[in-house]
Amino acid sequence: MAIVSSGFWVTMTLADHGGNTSTLQFQCDPANVADFAAAVAAAAALWTDLDALTDAVLTGYNISERYYNDAISLPAGGVENEDKASITYSIQDTNKKGNLKIPAPVNDAGFVFIGTSGASANQVATTSTLIQNYADNFRTAGSFLISDGEKLNQVLVGKRISAKSNNG
């Protein structure tokens, strides 16, 4: 398994007079757009050309590089994304709380849940190293933001939930 780039993508959002938005997504040609700087230039040129064709106003755009697993191997039976660990946390410097959901959580005792059967199989092990390592990504020194650009303060409580799905 290797995670490899599938190239750069540009997503543009345009608004009409009523504030209704349309989102357009474009894949960059890897033969012509080899790095982020080239993607930025390509997006600017594309916007210039699109702007001449629309009366809508550009509300924003983003440029991203997508990655995919080039040798995917699906997990064993019984691994369902509908089964989730729902984790409630406090938000730093506020009285607010937020929620993270982890699909198809590992079912080994002490990893995500306290136990593997009975009531403990439905309670998140909030102090487990794995849960804390994940939460660290959203804390002050972490690389990601949550809930309107805020940071996670403390993991409070969690439980197993089942989300509705029509996938079977």
C-alpha angles and dihedrals in degrees: 000000000000131000106225135178120258090191137255128321131196121207117191127189120203128188130207129210091281094051092253111147135216121196120209122191126198131186114218118230106250089211089064103025111052102156144020095267090055090048091053091051092046092050092051092050092047091051091051091053094043093047089061089057102045138058090204118102123240107243093182147310139213134207120210140171113224125213131195140184107256095197106037119182114187118231124254123279116287096042103122128176088209088070106080142174106228110203124191118204138175119245117236117258094003140081090236129111131209139190136232122193125204114198120219094003120206107265099210115118113262096015103087103336129041094238143002100239140026124017093329090062088066098047120086114233092233094183096049115125091237094054092045092048089053092047090050088069088068099040128096095281093039127104099234137069129216136198107009096339096310132132131242115251108183139351105240112177141333144190142184114263135177118224123210114255136172092202095095 
